Amino acid sequence: MRHAKRNQRLSRPSEHRRAILDNLVRELVVHGQIHTTLARAKEAQRLADRLVTLGKDGSIHARRRAFRVLQDRTLVGQLFTNIAPRFTDTPGGYTRVMRLALRRGDGAQQALLAFSRLPALQPAATPGAKPAPTSKGGPATPSEVPPEPAAKKPKGLFEGLRGLWTRRKKGSTTS
């Protein structure tokens, strides 16, 4: 019987389970959010919250313990310098799990695991783009901003097939 066992087995041997969770947390630190199954997200959430707590501690021993999971010095540095300082005033709950739709193949419950406080996203400047002209240093008015060109709608599967069929029909010769 499994009385007082704290982790889910995820139908994996212990080494494989630990590798999966380490990889999930590694990707969470890199990307800020990950899509996975609900059971894996809940287990990875526990590990990620522990790592953020280590990051708030900031000692050498905490860095070494975080390195056991992350296995990358740059990720440990990112955890301790970028992620953990955002949660200095928070006593816990650094990540959240949001349920998503069921997976199409096997019907598994999908989830999004993300940090609670994401940094403010800066709009990426496109290369070669000029800033919109402003009147007297103020914000640009809608009349001054040029309209964006309409994007072409991609052809559907059947439209492409129709085009092939009509071209063959026109190009074929009957003898």
Backbone as a chain_set.jsonl record, in Angstrom:
{"seq": "MRHAKRNQRLSRPSEHRRAILDNLVRELVVHGQIHTTLARAKEAQRLADRLVTLGKDGSIHARRRAFRVLQDRTLVGQLFTNIAPRFTDTPGGYTRVMRLALRRGDGAQQALLAFSRLPALQPAATPGAKPAPTSKGGPATPSEVPPEPAAKKPKGLFEGLRGLWTRRKKGSTTS", "coords": {"N": [[0.833, -1.187, 0.0], [0.328, 2.336, -0.512], [0.653, 4.25, 1.582], [1.103, 7.495, 2.861], [2.843, 8.344, 0.872], [4.447, 10.73, -1.076], [4.792, 11.554, -3.752], [3.62, 11.316, -7.174], [3.663, 8.433, -9.219], [3.639, 8.402, -11.968], [3.613, 6.333, -13.792], [6.206, 5.379, -14.342], [9.625, 4.222, -13.962], [11.73, 5.109, -11.161], [14.102, 6.494, -11.898], [13.577, 7.337, -14.51], [11.303, 8.88, -14.072], [12.354, 10.946, -12.473], [14.113, 12.095, -14.32], [12.306, 13.027, -16.27], [10.875, 14.978, -14.795], [12.953, 16.725, -14.076], [13.692, 17.634, -16.636], [11.317, 18.912, -17.401], [11.192, 21.026, -15.534], [13.523, 22.341, -16.192], [12.917, 23.257, -18.792], [10.824, 24.929, -18.081], [12.163, 26.957, -16.688], [13.664, 27.991, -18.782], [11.73, 28.816, -20.74], [9.554, 29.906, -19.352], [6.941, 29.01, -19.37], [5.195, 25.912, -19.856], [3.694, 23.26, -21.775], [2.08, 20.362, -20.835], [1.068, 17.128, -19.532], [-1.535, 16.968, -17.038], [-0.929, 15.565, -14.633], [1.878, 15.385, -14.725], [2.465, 18.109, -14.737], [1.596, 18.92, -12.201], [3.394, 17.551, -10.529], [5.827, 18.591, -11.44], [5.435, 21.21, -10.732], [5.704, 21.211, -7.956], [8.461, 20.703, -7.705], [9.534, 22.895, -9.097], [8.674, 25.039, -7.504], [10.155, 24.524, -5.212], [12.725, 25.022, -6.223], [12.605, 27.77, -6.777], [12.356, 28.733, -4.203], [14.88, 28.001, -3.264], [16.333, 29.731, -4.872], [15.59, 32.172, -3.804], [16.888, 32.024, -1.388], [19.66, 32.072, -2.051], [22.261, 31.229, -1.309], [25.506, 29.589, -1.598], [25.272, 26.854, -1.194], [22.576, 26.521, -1.805], [22.649, 27.133, -4.516], [24.139, 24.974, -5.448], [22.407, 22.861, -4.867], [20.298, 23.531, -6.565], [21.616, 23.212, -8.958], [21.801, 20.463, -9.127], [19.349, 19.706, -10.129], [18.891, 21.353, -12.409], [21.255, 21.188, -13.967], [22.845, 22.975, -15.449], [24.842, 25.76, -15.62], [24.194, 28.304, -16.578], [21.406, 28.296, -16.501], [21.0, 28.027, -13.767], [22.065, 30.454, -12.935], [20.236, 32.172, -14.213], [17.903, 31.474, -12.847], [18.543, 32.356, -10.24], [19.104, 35.072, -10.599], [17.172, 36.286, -12.298], [14.567, 35.082, -12.048], [13.941, 34.275, -9.311], [14.218, 36.771, -7.797], [11.836, 38.109, -8.434], [9.96, 37.077, -6.763], [10.406, 37.814, -4.102], [8.808, 38.956, -2.117], [6.795, 37.138, -1.84], [5.427, 34.383, -0.144], [5.054, 31.813, -1.161], [3.724, 29.632, -3.767], [4.667, 30.02, -6.464], [4.337, 29.15, -9.019], [1.78, 28.283, -11.429], [-0.859, 26.084, -12.361], [-2.75, 25.548, -15.119], [-5.627, 24.139, -16.466], [-6.01, 22.622, -19.647], [-7.404, 21.74, -22.869], [-8.442, 18.353, -23.583], [-6.079, 15.913, -24.691], [-5.823, 14.981, -28.088], [-5.132, 12.426, -29.118], [-5.004, 10.392, -27.009], [-6.725, 11.297, -25.074], [-5.754, 12.457, -22.751], [-5.594, 14.656, -19.955], [-4.551, 17.868, -20.552], [-2.255, 20.473, -19.52], [-1.153, 23.77, -18.593], [1.789, 24.872, -17.336], [3.102, 27.497, -15.588], [5.056, 30.351, -14.541], [3.927, 32.443, -11.862], [4.217, 35.223, -11.887], [4.898, 36.838, -14.642], [7.408, 38.493, -16.579], [7.013, 41.849, -17.852], [6.078, 41.973, -21.175], [7.983, 43.127, -23.835], [7.323, 44.818, -26.857], [8.535, 43.355, -29.759], [10.883, 44.794, -31.896], [10.712, 45.047, -35.359], [13.174, 44.177, -37.748], [14.568, 46.804, -39.62], [12.286, 48.312, -39.581], [10.675, 51.448, -39.351], [10.152, 53.848, -36.758], [6.871, 54.969, -35.874], [5.72, 58.147, -37.003], [5.393, 60.93, -34.838], [3.299, 63.508, -33.553], [4.487, 66.479, -32.469], [6.053, 65.293, -30.472], [4.34, 63.743, -28.97], [2.112, 60.915, -28.396], [1.53, 58.717, -31.184], [-1.069, 59.379, -33.463], [-3.996, 57.675, -34.693], [-4.392, 58.394, -37.382], [-1.866, 59.016, -38.305], [-0.397, 56.697, -38.304], [0.578, 54.26, -40.566], [-1.61, 52.021, -42.328], [-1.631, 48.474, -41.78], [-0.637, 45.995, -44.139], [-3.023, 43.724, -45.526], [-3.033, 40.365, -44.552], [-2.381, 37.472, -46.545], [-4.789, 34.978, -46.98], [-4.245, 31.662, -46.143], [-4.376, 28.909, -48.439], [-6.803, 26.371, -48.25], [-6.85, 22.79, -47.747], [-8.507, 21.482, -49.642], [-8.888, 23.442, -51.576], [-6.365, 23.686, -52.695], [-6.145, 21.115, -53.807], [-8.249, 21.186, -55.62], [-7.231, 23.024, -57.407], [-5.087, 21.584, -58.49], [-6.461, 19.486, -59.731], [-8.034, 20.799, -61.649], [-6.033, 21.912, -63.236], [-4.805, 19.618, -64.284], [-6.914, 18.567, -65.701], [-7.354, 20.49, -67.662], [-4.898, 20.446, -68.954], [-4.694, 17.872, -69.895], [-4.761, 15.645, -72.68], [-6.955, 14.195, -74.994], [-6.992, 11.207, -76.812]], "CA": [[0.0, 0.0, 0.0], [1.109, 3.552, -0.694], [0.321, 5.231, 2.61], [2.037, 8.589, 3.144], [3.783, 8.564, -0.219], [4.173, 12.111, -1.449], [4.832, 11.863, -5.173], [2.93, 10.433, -8.101], [4.645, 7.591, -9.893], [3.578, 8.726, -13.392], [3.813, 5.085, -14.551], [7.601, 5.353, -14.77], [10.604, 3.896, -12.926], [12.142, 6.313, -10.438], [15.118, 7.249, -12.644], [12.909, 7.972, -15.646], [10.422, 9.903, -13.51], [13.175, 12.089, -12.063], [14.617, 12.732, -15.54], [11.195, 13.761, -16.88], [10.578, 16.167, -13.996], [14.083, 17.65, -14.229], [13.593, 18.247, -17.954], [10.178, 19.831, -17.399], [11.557, 22.23, -14.779], [14.538, 23.026, -17.001], [12.205, 23.983, -19.848], [10.056, 25.994, -17.434], [13.09, 28.062, -16.414], [14.063, 28.582, -20.063], [10.632, 29.418, -21.493], [8.581, 30.586, -18.508], [5.724, 28.213, -19.328], [5.286, 24.675, -20.629], [2.478, 22.468, -21.941], [2.318, 18.959, -20.524], [-0.129, 16.539, -18.938], [-1.874, 17.538, -15.739], [-0.199, 14.879, -13.569], [3.272, 15.822, -14.789], [2.523, 19.528, -14.362], [1.467, 19.034, -10.739], [4.642, 17.11, -9.912], [6.876, 19.557, -11.796], [5.152, 22.429, -9.974], [6.314, 21.067, -6.627], [9.905, 20.824, -7.853], [9.843, 24.271, -9.508], [8.503, 25.913, -6.341], [11.317, 24.328, -4.347], [13.873, 25.689, -6.823], [12.466, 29.221, -6.579], [12.684, 28.962, -2.795], [16.345, 27.973, -3.193], [16.801, 30.953, -5.504], [15.391, 33.277, -2.86], [17.92, 31.882, -0.36], [20.823, 32.668, -2.684], [23.563, 30.78, -0.81], [26.254, 28.673, -2.469], [24.669, 25.534, -1.042], [21.32, 26.539, -2.552], [23.01, 27.067, -5.936], [24.555, 23.599, -5.736], [21.202, 22.033, -4.864], [19.566, 23.842, -7.798], [22.376, 22.649, -10.073], [21.487, 19.033, -9.199], [18.159, 19.536, -10.956], [18.972, 22.063, -13.685], [22.422, 20.681, -14.695], [23.362, 23.99, -16.358], [25.197, 26.945, -14.834], [23.463, 29.48, -17.043], [20.036, 28.202, -15.991], [21.055, 28.331, -12.328], [22.227, 31.903, -12.846], [18.972, 32.799, -14.586], [16.976, 31.253, -11.739], [18.913, 33.139, -9.072], [19.162, 36.512, -10.878], [15.988, 36.817, -12.977], [13.276, 34.52, -11.646], [13.708, 34.317, -7.866], [13.975, 38.108, -7.245], [10.451, 38.542, -8.643], [9.101, 36.492, -5.736], [10.979, 38.049, -2.776], [7.763, 39.281, -1.146], [5.777, 36.094, -1.878], [5.86, 33.237, 0.655], [4.9, 30.533, -1.862], [2.839, 29.689, -4.923], [5.406, 30.722, -7.511], [3.881, 28.655, -10.316], [0.356, 27.956, -11.495], [-1.227, 25.047, -13.315], [-4.059, 25.809, -15.72], [-6.07, 23.01, -17.279], [-6.283, 22.879, -21.053], [-8.268, 20.736, -23.48], [-7.953, 16.98, -23.587], [-5.229, 15.593, -25.829], [-6.634, 14.337, -29.091], [-4.805, 11.025, -29.342], [-5.36, 9.472, -25.938], [-7.68, 11.899, -24.154], [-5.114, 12.858, -21.499], [-5.845, 16.038, -19.564], [-3.398, 18.724, -20.762], [-2.175, 21.595, -18.595], [-0.113, 24.767, -18.811], [2.529, 25.197, -16.11], [3.761, 28.786, -15.83], [5.354, 31.147, -13.359], [2.808, 33.312, -11.528], [4.505, 36.596, -12.286], [5.716, 36.893, -15.842], [7.881, 39.848, -16.819], [6.264, 42.597, -18.852], [6.587, 41.68, -22.496], [8.292, 44.279, -24.661], [7.072, 44.488, -28.262], [9.778, 43.158, -30.504], [11.012, 45.675, -33.052], [11.048, 44.315, -36.563], [14.37, 44.765, -38.348], [14.332, 47.701, -40.742], [11.048, 49.066, -39.415], [10.865, 52.807, -38.852], [9.132, 54.181, -35.765], [5.764, 55.768, -36.394], [5.926, 59.564, -36.731], [4.542, 61.486, -33.802], [3.085, 64.938, -33.672], [4.976, 67.279, -31.339], [6.625, 64.455, -29.426], [3.296, 63.0, -28.257], [1.844, 59.6, -28.975], [1.07, 58.724, -32.565], [-2.51, 59.285, -33.634], [-4.305, 56.625, -35.66], [-4.292, 58.867, -38.759], [-0.466, 59.096, -38.683], [0.16, 55.357, -38.405], [0.125, 53.653, -41.821], [-2.33, 50.759, -42.107], [-0.867, 47.274, -42.071], [-1.202, 45.279, -45.292], [-3.824, 42.552, -45.165], [-2.313, 39.11, -44.742], [-3.055, 36.552, -47.448], [-5.377, 33.82, -46.325], [-3.656, 30.457, -46.723], [-5.323, 28.029, -49.101], [-7.149, 25.158, -47.542], [-6.424, 21.553, -48.378], [-9.311, 21.158, -50.814], [-8.655, 24.456, -52.598], [-5.147, 23.295, -53.387], [-6.424, 19.926, -54.611], [-9.073, 21.609, -56.737], [-6.348, 23.651, -58.379], [-4.343, 20.532, -59.184], [-7.373, 18.727, -60.576], [-8.42, 21.596, -62.819], [-4.873, 22.039, -64.127], [-4.632, 18.344, -64.996], [-8.005, 18.394, -66.626], [-7.127, 21.387, -68.78], [-3.679, 20.082, -69.649], [-4.722, 16.508, -70.452], [-5.234, 15.549, -74.062], [-7.659, 12.948, -75.288], [-6.623, 10.719, -78.125]], "C": [[0.876, 1.248, 0.0], [0.766, 4.599, 0.366], [1.462, 6.22, 2.792], [3.139, 8.729, 2.096], [3.437, 9.901, -0.843], [4.123, 12.352, -2.952], [4.007, 10.874, -5.988], [3.972, 9.659, -8.886], [4.701, 7.851, -11.395], [3.856, 7.533, -14.296], [5.221, 4.962, -15.11], [8.47, 4.821, -13.639], [11.149, 5.199, -12.321], [13.167, 7.142, -11.209], [14.492, 8.003, -13.81], [12.006, 9.112, -15.175], [11.218, 11.143, -13.118], [13.719, 12.833, -13.28], [13.529, 13.552, -16.219], [10.94, 15.057, -16.119], [11.701, 17.19, -14.081], [14.019, 18.372, -15.567], [12.441, 19.242, -18.022], [10.528, 21.131, -16.678], [12.613, 23.029, -15.535], [13.87, 23.85, -18.101], [11.348, 25.111, -19.275], [10.945, 27.2, -17.143], [13.482, 28.754, -17.715], [12.923, 29.391, -20.674], [9.613, 30.164, -20.64], [7.251, 29.869, -18.415], [5.9, 26.991, -20.214], [3.919, 24.025, -20.707], [2.846, 21.017, -21.686], [1.023, 18.375, -19.986], [-0.328, 17.093, -17.529], [-1.074, 16.89, -14.609], [1.266, 15.299, -13.552], [3.413, 17.278, -14.352], [2.441, 19.697, -12.85], [2.755, 18.616, -10.038], [5.775, 18.083, -10.212], [6.672, 20.875, -11.044], [5.788, 22.362, -8.586], [7.818, 21.285, -6.692], [10.301, 22.255, -8.221], [9.693, 25.235, -8.334], [9.666, 25.755, -5.359], [12.542, 25.045, -4.899], [13.79, 27.207, -6.661], [12.766, 29.575, -5.129], [14.194, 28.924, -2.595], [16.933, 29.252, -3.794], [16.633, 32.164, -4.604], [16.426, 33.231, -1.747], [19.232, 32.465, -0.858], [22.179, 32.198, -2.198], [24.233, 29.852, -1.824], [25.657, 27.274, -2.394], [23.354, 25.453, -1.814], [21.592, 26.468, -4.052], [23.418, 25.647, -6.313], [23.365, 22.656, -5.761], [20.359, 22.284, -6.105], [20.271, 23.244, -9.01], [22.122, 21.154, -10.214], [20.296, 18.781, -10.114], [18.379, 20.12, -12.34], [20.139, 21.618, -14.556], [22.976, 21.667, -15.723], [23.613, 25.263, -15.564], [24.437, 28.183, -15.279], [22.021, 29.473, -16.55], [19.989, 28.494, -14.501], [21.203, 29.836, -12.134], [20.95, 32.64, -13.191], [17.941, 32.643, -13.476], [17.27, 32.198, -10.586], [18.899, 34.643, -9.347], [17.885, 37.07, -11.485], [14.672, 36.353, -12.375], [13.01, 34.704, -10.159], [13.513, 35.733, -7.314], [12.564, 38.635, -7.466], [9.525, 38.082, -7.525], [9.602, 36.756, -4.321], [9.905, 38.322, -1.731], [6.665, 38.223, -1.071], [6.238, 34.881, -1.076], [5.718, 31.889, -0.037], [3.99, 30.706, -3.056], [3.47, 30.417, -6.087], [4.971, 30.299, -8.909], [2.39, 28.386, -10.256], [0.15, 26.899, -12.571], [-2.625, 25.363, -13.811], [-4.417, 24.651, -16.624], [-6.368, 23.471, -18.701], [-7.185, 21.766, -21.575], [-7.632, 19.354, -23.387], [-7.11, 16.748, -24.835], [-6.006, 14.72, -26.8], [-6.364, 12.833, -29.206], [-5.313, 10.09, -28.27], [-6.308, 10.063, -24.91], [-7.081, 12.308, -22.826], [-5.405, 14.327, -21.22], [-4.553, 16.838, -19.701], [-3.424, 19.884, -19.774], [-1.046, 22.523, -19.026], [0.497, 25.075, -17.456], [3.321, 26.458, -16.39], [4.08, 29.448, -14.502], [4.214, 32.125, -13.125], [3.015, 34.725, -12.024], [5.445, 36.574, -13.478], [6.217, 38.316, -16.03], [7.034, 40.523, -17.891], [6.891, 42.36, -20.218], [6.802, 42.975, -23.261], [7.978, 43.918, -26.104], [8.383, 44.413, -29.021], [9.785, 44.068, -31.721], [11.404, 44.838, -34.254], [12.258, 44.959, -37.203], [14.0, 45.612, -39.556], [13.064, 48.514, -40.621], [11.359, 50.437, -38.832], [9.802, 53.093, -37.812], [8.075, 55.087, -36.379], [5.997, 57.237, -36.064], [4.939, 60.056, -35.685], [4.408, 62.977, -34.004], [3.511, 65.616, -32.379], [5.442, 66.414, -30.171], [5.603, 63.64, -28.663], [3.091, 61.644, -28.883], [1.287, 59.735, -30.382], [-0.443, 58.602, -32.603], [-2.799, 58.226, -34.68], [-4.173, 57.088, -37.107], [-2.838, 58.915, -39.229], [0.168, 57.728, -38.887], [-0.332, 54.729, -39.695], [-0.584, 52.34, -41.545], [-1.453, 49.58, -42.495], [-1.472, 46.565, -43.273], [-1.933, 44.031, -44.824], [-3.038, 41.289, -45.482], [-3.108, 38.212, -45.679], [-3.577, 35.373, -46.661], [-4.787, 32.563, -46.956], [-4.738, 29.584, -47.35], [-5.586, 26.811, -48.238], [-6.708, 23.939, -48.328], [-7.191, 21.306, -49.677], [-9.141, 22.185, -51.911], [-7.398, 24.128, -53.378], [-5.363, 22.088, -54.284], [-7.282, 20.271, -55.817], [-8.209, 22.228, -57.821], [-5.553, 22.619, -59.16], [-5.235, 19.784, -60.163], [-7.745, 19.52, -61.817], [-7.247, 21.782, -63.753], [-4.656, 20.763, -64.911], [-5.701, 18.176, -66.064], [-7.795, 19.269, -67.865], [-5.931, 20.934, -69.612], [-3.731, 18.705, -70.287], [-5.277, 16.533, -71.866], [-5.889, 14.202, -74.25], [-7.273, 12.482, -76.679], [-7.692, 9.87, -78.738]], "O": [[2.02, 1.219, 0.454], [0.606, 5.768, 0.017], [2.63, 5.838, 2.866], [4.241, 9.182, 2.405], [2.269, 10.18, -1.112], [3.455, 13.291, -3.387], [3.734, 9.755, -5.554], [5.046, 10.182, -9.184], [5.711, 7.551, -12.032], [4.286, 7.703, -15.437], [5.405, 4.491, -16.232], [8.1, 4.95, -12.472], [11.029, 6.265, -12.924], [13.108, 8.372, -11.178], [14.829, 9.158, -14.069], [11.951, 10.172, -15.799], [10.8, 12.266, -13.401], [13.782, 14.062, -13.277], [13.795, 14.655, -16.696], [10.802, 16.118, -16.729], [11.441, 18.392, -14.15], [14.26, 19.577, -15.637], [12.573, 20.301, -18.634], [10.198, 22.215, -17.158], [12.595, 24.26, -15.517], [14.224, 25.01, -18.313], [11.17, 26.141, -19.926], [10.522, 28.341, -17.331], [13.617, 29.977, -17.747], [13.129, 30.533, -21.084], [8.87, 30.989, -21.171], [6.498, 30.098, -17.468], [6.649, 27.018, -21.19], [3.082, 24.209, -19.823], [3.81, 20.503, -22.255], [-0.008, 19.048, -19.982], [0.601, 17.618, -16.915], [-0.59, 17.59, -13.72], [1.832, 15.54, -12.486], [4.376, 17.634, -13.673], [3.145, 20.532, -12.282], [3.167, 19.248, -9.065], [6.594, 18.371, -9.339], [7.64, 21.578, -10.753], [6.345, 23.348, -8.105], [8.388, 21.968, -5.841], [11.296, 22.771, -7.711], [10.499, 26.153, -8.184], [10.109, 26.729, -4.751], [13.319, 25.617, -4.135], [14.809, 27.858, -6.432], [13.369, 30.613, -4.859], [14.736, 29.729, -1.837], [17.916, 29.79, -3.281], [17.451, 33.083, -4.639], [16.809, 34.272, -1.213], [19.854, 33.269, -0.163], [23.189, 32.738, -2.65], [23.605, 29.393, -2.778], [25.547, 26.587, -3.409], [23.053, 24.421, -2.414], [20.848, 25.815, -4.784], [23.071, 25.172, -7.394], [23.314, 21.745, -6.587], [19.765, 21.351, -6.646], [19.625, 22.822, -9.97], [22.219, 20.623, -11.32], [20.241, 17.758, -10.797], [18.089, 19.465, -13.341], [20.029, 21.665, -15.781], [23.515, 21.255, -16.75], [22.708, 25.784, -14.913], [24.074, 29.02, -14.453], [21.474, 30.524, -16.216], [19.054, 29.134, -14.019], [20.547, 30.424, -11.275], [20.607, 33.626, -12.539], [17.187, 33.574, -13.192], [16.35, 32.782, -10.013], [18.701, 35.426, -8.418], [17.536, 38.22, -11.217], [13.753, 37.155, -12.21], [11.965, 35.233, -9.781], [12.69, 35.896, -6.413], [12.133, 39.534, -6.744], [8.434, 38.626, -7.353], [9.262, 36.0, -3.41], [10.077, 37.955, -0.568], [5.704, 38.386, -0.32], [7.344, 34.389, -1.305], [6.233, 30.896, 0.476], [3.53, 31.815, -3.331], [2.87, 31.337, -6.642], [5.215, 31.018, -9.878], [1.806, 28.276, -9.178], [0.888, 26.832, -13.554], [-3.571, 25.438, -13.027], [-3.611, 24.228, -17.453], [-6.904, 24.556, -18.925], [-7.673, 20.944, -20.8], [-6.433, 19.219, -23.144], [-7.383, 17.307, -25.897], [-6.754, 13.832, -26.392], [-7.301, 12.053, -29.376], [-5.979, 9.101, -28.574], [-6.665, 9.379, -23.951], [-7.816, 12.491, -21.855], [-5.456, 15.144, -22.14], [-3.562, 16.525, -19.042], [-4.48, 20.239, -19.251], [-0.115, 22.121, -19.724], [-0.204, 25.492, -16.533], [4.123, 26.495, -17.323], [3.465, 29.154, -13.477], [3.594, 32.59, -14.081], [2.084, 35.354, -12.527], [6.641, 36.322, -13.335], [5.515, 39.262, -15.672], [6.419, 39.86, -18.726], [8.098, 42.529, -20.392], [5.91, 43.82, -23.329], [8.326, 42.824, -26.548], [9.228, 45.303, -28.927], [8.819, 44.112, -32.483], [12.319, 44.017, -34.179], [12.363, 46.185, -37.204], [13.218, 45.19, -40.408], [12.788, 49.341, -41.49], [12.193, 50.573, -37.937], [8.667, 52.637, -37.951], [8.356, 55.869, -37.287], [6.43, 57.551, -34.956], [3.782, 59.635, -35.663], [5.295, 63.626, -34.558], [2.949, 65.348, -31.316], [5.244, 66.774, -29.01], [5.986, 62.893, -27.763], [3.817, 61.262, -29.801], [0.656, 60.736, -30.726], [-1.029, 57.814, -31.861], [-1.922, 57.906, -35.483], [-3.876, 56.276, -37.983], [-2.588, 58.861, -40.433], [1.178, 57.618, -39.581], [-1.542, 54.662, -39.915], [-0.204, 51.615, -40.626], [-0.639, 49.669, -43.414], [-2.694, 46.534, -43.418], [-1.528, 43.371, -43.867], [-2.449, 41.166, -46.556], [-4.337, 38.178, -45.631], [-2.896, 34.837, -45.787], [-4.824, 32.412, -48.177], [-5.867, 29.525, -46.862], [-4.685, 26.292, -47.579], [-6.243, 24.062, -49.461], [-6.592, 20.96, -50.696], [-9.24, 21.835, -53.087], [-7.371, 24.276, -54.6], [-4.831, 22.032, -55.393], [-7.083, 19.728, -56.904], [-8.423, 21.989, -59.01], [-5.366, 22.766, -60.368], [-4.827, 19.484, -61.285], [-7.77, 18.972, -62.919], [-7.441, 21.81, -64.968], [-4.35, 20.822, -66.102], [-5.435, 17.711, -67.172], [-8.036, 18.826, -68.988], [-5.954, 21.029, -70.839], [-2.898, 18.393, -71.137], [-6.147, 17.338, -72.198], [-5.425, 13.191, -73.723], [-7.233, 13.278, -77.617], [-7.526, 9.38, -79.855]]}, "num_chains": 1, "name": "protein.A"}
